[in-house]
Amino acid sequence: MPSDTTATPRHRGRGPKVFCLGFQKTGTTTLGIALEKLGYRVDGPFGFFYDDPEKLRADMHDIARRRLRRFDAVQDMPWPLMYRELDAWHPGSKFILTVRSPESWIKSIMYFGTFQHPIQQVTYGTDYGTPVGNEEHYKAVYSAHNEEILDYFKDRKSDLLVIDITKDFNWETLCGFLECPIPDEPFPRANTKESRTRLLERARRRALRAYYRLGRRIVPRVRSLSRDP
């Protein structure tokens, strides 16, 4: 599709919704940013404030339906787990499955460490709230999910876009699927190793500046006290 330098956000409540079905750490943040640039109102993950996976599992469909009243697109967990419901609630929607190899994906998932959270338990099983020590199980669930999506849409290929984030993550692929003009700006990249390194470096610099500012206030005071009789 040719670039359109005069492209403006086109969605804002018009046309089909877009549901991103890729698991966390498959470029979901980047995809959300790209959709926002195309004019979609994008919602992200939810369920962080739950401490009981069964309560989250019982509530998440009602939560999702309420949130969809205000958003045109969604990404991240637990949205991919509800692809059948999303399809039934909003016929004619567009679906995007972002993928990467299970081996590279599990390395990114290890970022979550040993902290157990209900979102992980709802996704991978009550006894598997952390990827640490459960790597093979996590990879099996991840691969099974992707296969389920492909099978579900096997007779509706025009409704599903599969993006390998190591190859096809660009405006041409996304805008071709959504049938919209290509923005006159680079495709966003979020949560890459380079971007995380830049964020850590900025945080380090801010911490150093705060440390030196604090030192400039404290040292004169200490010197003044040391001169007091």
N, C-alpha and C positions, 0 to 999 in steps of 0.2 A: 504494500500500500504506500503510495507516495506521501512524503511529509507535507503537512499543511501548517505553514508558519502562522496562520491566522486562527488556528484551532483555539476554541474556548471550551470550558467545561460544559458538557452536553447533558448530563443526567439530571441530578437534583430532583429525584422523585419520578422521573419519566422513564419509561421503558422497563425491561425486566430487571429483577434483582440479580446480584452476582454473589455466589456463595463459594468461598475458598475452602476446599476440602483437604488440603495438605496438613499434615501434622505439624506441630511446633518444630522450629528449627529447619524448616524447608523453604525459607524465603518468605514467610507469611508477612513479616513486617514490611519488607520491601514491596510486596504485592499490595499491601494496604495503602502505602504511601503513593504508589503508582495510580491506584484507583481514585484516591483523593484528588490527585492532579488531573484526573479525567472528569472530575466533578461529582463523584460518588460520595455519599455520606457513609463512612466506613466505621463499623463497630469492631471491637477486638475481643480479647478473652474476657471471661467473667467467671465468678465462683471463688475468687481469692479469699473471701471472708468466711467461707464455710470451714468447719472443722470436722464434719461428718460426711463421708462420701455417700452414704445412703440418702442423706437429706439432700445433698446436691443432685444426686441422680433423680430423686423424686421431684425436685423443683425446676430442673433446668429447662424442660420443655415450656413451662409457663413463663419463665424468665425470658427465654428466647423469643417467644411470640410477642411479648410486650416490647422488647427491644427492637424488633423488626418493624414496629410501627414508625420508628424514627430514623431507620437506616436503610440504605439502598444496597449495601454490601457488607459482608462480615468475613473475618479471618481469625485464625488461631483457635485454641481449645476453649470450650468443648464443642464448638460449632461442627467440626467434621464428623463427630459421632452421630449427628442428627441429620445426615444427608437425606435419608428417606422422608423424614418429617418435613424438612425444608422443601423438598420436591413436591410433597402433597399440599403444603400450605400455600406455596407460590408457584403454581404451574407456569411453565414457559420461562423459568429463570435460567440463568447461565451458571455453569459450574466450572471451577478451575481446580485441578489437582496438581500441586507442586510436589516434585519428587527429587530425591538425590539417592545415592547408593546407601544401603543400610549401614555399611561400614563407616562412611563419612558422617552419616546422620547420628549414629550412636556416640561418636566422639563429641559432637556438639551437645547432645543431650546430657552428657556427663557434667555439663556446666551446672546442672541442678543439684549435684552432690547428693548427700545422704538425707537431706530434708524431705520428709514425707508430706505430701499435700493431697487433699481429696481430689483435686483435678487429675493428678497422676493416678490415683487409685481408681477413679471412675474410668479412666482411659485404659489402664494396663491391668487392673485387677486389685482387689482390696489388699492383697498380700504383697503387692508390687508397687508401693508408693514411691520408691526411689530407684533410679537406674543402676546405682552402685551395687554390684553383685548380681544384678538381674539383666545384664546386657543382652544375653541371647533371647530371653523372654521379650524384652522391649523390641528387639529387631524383628522377632516373629510377629508381634502385634502390629508393628508398623507395616511390614510387608503384607500381612493379611488384609489390613485396611485398604491399602492401595489396590490389591487384587479385587477386593469387594467392590470398590468404586468402578473399576474397569468393567467388571462383569455386570454391574447394575446398569451402566450406560452403554453396553455393547451394541444395542440396537438404536441408540440415540446419540451417535457420535457428534452430531452438530451441536449438542447441548453441553458437551464436555471438552475442555481444553486441558491437555496434560503438558505441563512445562517441566522439563529437566532444567533445574536452576543452574547447572554447570554449562548448559549449551544454548538454551532458547529464551533466556530471561531478558527480554528486550521489548521496546515499544512495538516493533513490527509484529511480533507474535501476539502480544496482548491486544493491540488495537485491531489487528486483523480479525481476531475472534469476536471482539465486541462491536466490530463494524463502526469504528469511530476514528476521527482524524488523529494523526500522530502529533503529540505536542512538540514544540520547537525547543526542547531542552533535553539534557541527558537523562537516560533512564536512572531512577534512584537506586542506590545501593545502601542497605541498612544492615547493621549487625555483622559486618564483615570483620575479619581479623584486623585489617588495617584501620577500620573505623573505631573498633574497640581500643586499639593501641593509641589512637589520637585522643579518645575520650580519657583514657588513663593518664596520658601525658598532660592534658589540660587540667585534670583533677590534681595531679602532682604540682603543677605550677601554681594553681590556686591555693593549695595547702601551704606551699612555700611562701607565697606572698602574705597569707594570713599570719604565718609564723613570724615573718620579719616585721609585719606591722605590730603584732603583739609585743615583739621584743623591743621595738622603738618606744613603746609606751611604758614597758616595765623597767627597762634598764635605767632610764633617768630617775625613776622613782626609787629604785634600789640604791642608786648612788646618793640621792638626796637623803635617804634614811641613814645611810652609812656615815654621813657627815654630821648628823644630829648629835648634840652632846648627850 
